[in-house]
Amino acid sequence: MNSKQHYIYIDFLRIFAIFWVMFNHTNTRGFFLFSITDHPAKQLVYLFISIFCKFAVPVFFMISGSLLLPKSESLETIFRKRILRFVMILFVIILLYWLYNKYRWGNPLEISDIFKQLYTGKGPGQLWYLYSYIAILLMLPFLKYLAESMRGSDYLYLAFMFVLFTGILPVIDYLLFKGESSHAVDLRAGLF
């Protein structure tokens, strides 16, 4: 993929994924409808839609991969141009949250709290995506090598594992335990 070319289908994928990320945050007005209805057929349909929307974040990662993997960038460029930029974005967002909490609520916060939150990731919860993206950027040289050497069957195996752990098992978990329990999350630690 030429880095100077613009691919319209990537824009459509982004819009589609943005819609499903927004749906993921609709609580009982959308995402959790399956948990408040007593009608079994509606419950299954709502559950399917809620599980389906979970593909959105991986789509963003895949878009990044499809745009970044073909590039030949040095480690210095990856760190300076990509990773540092996202660390700075995290810093600014955490700083804004810190200012809001300090001045809006009068919380006695220290300036060191900003750096502690940045380092520990225990700041605003919605920043998890940026931390995950930075982790992928850190692994980019290895991922590039991996993507270039994988066979078609390797991709199929990874796709199956992804569908199993993010689509099939969560549905089985809900049908068996109604949200009170689930399969061992550590089973997928090495996969995702």
N, C-alpha and C positions, 0 to 999 in steps of 0.2 A: 504494500500500500504506500503510495507516494505521500510523503508528509505535507506536500503543498496542495494536494488534491482535497476537495471537500466532498464528502459522501453524504448525500441527502438521507439515505436510509439510516445512518447513524443518528441524525437529528430526529427522525421518526422514532427510533428506539429510545432515545432520551426522553421524548415527550411521553411515550407509552410508559416508560419506567417511572417518570415523575408522577403520573396519574396514580400508579399502583403504590408508590411510596406514600402519597397523600392518603389513599384509601387505607393503608396500613395504620394510619393515625386517626381513624374516625371513631374509635372506641365502639360503643354499643349502637351508634348510628350507622355502622357498616361492618367493620372488621369483626366485632364480637357479637353480631346478630345471632350466630349459631348457638351461643351460650344462653340466650334469653328467649328462644322460641321453643315451644313444646311440640311443634309439628315435625315429625321425623324426616319427611322429604325436604322441607325447608331447611332443617338443621344440616342435612348433608350438603345441600346446594350452597348454603352460606359458609359451611366449613370448607368446601372445595374452593370457593372464591377467596377465602381468607388464606388458605394454604397457597393458592395460585399467586397471590400478590407478593409472596415472599421471594419471587424470582427477581424483583425489581433491583435490589441492591447488587446481586451478582451480575446483572446486566450492565450496571455502571462500571463494575470492575472489568467486565469483559470488553466493554467499549474502550476503557483505558488501555487494556492489554493490546487490543487490536491496533490502537494508535501508537503505543509506545514500543512494543516488541520489535517492529521493523526498523526502528531508529538505531543507529550506531552511535551511542554516546559514551563518553568516558565516565569513570566513576566520579571524577571531579565535577563534571557537568551534571550528572544525576543529583549529586549532593547539593551543589550550588544552585542549579536552576530549578530543581523540582522539590527536593526534600526540605531545604531551607525555606522555600516559599510557604510550604504547608505548615512548618513549625511556626513561622511568623504569623500566619493566619490564626493558628491555635492560640498563640500568645495574645494577639489582639482581642480575640473573642473572650478569652479568660479574663483579660484586663477589663473589658467592658462589663462582664458579669460582676467582677470584683467591685468596680466603681458603682454599679447599680446597687449591689448589696450593701456597700459601705454607706452610700449617701441616701438611698431610698429608705433603707430599713435601719440605718444607724448601727449596723453590725460592727463590732470592734475587730477589724481585720488588719493583718499586717501585710506589708508589701511582699514579704517572703511567701505569703499564701499563693500568690500568682504563680511563682516558680514551682512551688510544691504541687499545685494542681496541674500545671503543665507537665511536670515530670511524672507524677503518679497516675495521671489520667482520671483523677477523682474530682474533676470539675463538673461542668454541666454534662449530663448524661448523653445528650444528643451529639456530642463530639466524638463518639466512638468511631464513627465512619472515617473521620479524618485520621485518627490514629491507625485504623486498619489500612487506609490508603498509604500512609507513610510506611507501614510495614511492608506493603507490596512494593513500594518504590525501593526500599532497602534490599528487597529480594530480586529486583528487576534483572540484574545481570544473570543470576542463576535461572530465573524464569525464562529468560531469552534462550539460554542454552537448552533448557528442558523442552521448551516448545519446538525448537528446531530439530530435536532428536526423537520426539515421540512419534509413535505409529498411530494409525487410525484406530486400532483396537485399544490402545492406551486411552485415547480420548473417549471412546465408548464406555470403557470401564469407569473412568472418572465421572462421566455423565450419569451412569447408572447409580453410582455411590451417592452422588449429589441428590438425585431424585429420591432414592431410598431414604436418606437421612433428613431431607428437608421437606419431602412431600408425603411419602408413604407412611413412615413411622410416626410422624406427628398425628396423622389421621387415626391410625391404629391406637395410639396413646389416648387420644380423646375419646374414641369409641369405647375403649376398655375402662379408662379411669376418670373420664369426664373432667379433665384438667387437674386432678389431684395428684397425679403421678405421671412419670414418663420413662422411656428407655434411658439407659445410662448415657448421659451426655458425653462422658469421656470416651465413648466408643468412636465418636466422630472427631476427637481432638487431633488425630493425625491426618484427617482428611480435609478439614475445612478450618 
